[in-house]
Amino acid sequence: MTVDHDVLPENDRARQQEVSTAAMVGYAAAATGIFGWFLFGLLVQRQGFVDSVGESAGAAFGLLLAVSVVGTLRRNGD
């Protein structure tokens, strides 16, 4: 049996960085904002459940894209 890749010892592997408290607070604020946006569309604008879900999902995906781009730029800047 052969191995197609090099195996690193446990202590030489890149360690996962922990998520900071500020990032967790930001994630919670974003989730609360997205849920608030859903409730605003559903209850205040009375646009219907499916439209409210679609609008809040679109906002969430846009936010995820922005976070992904910023994370990529920060990681490549090191």
Buried (B, 14 or more C-beta within 10 A) or exposed (E): EEEEEEEEEEEEEEEEEEEEEEEEEEEEEBEEBBEEBBEBBBEEEEBEEEEBEBBBEEBBEEBEEEBEEEEEEEEEEE
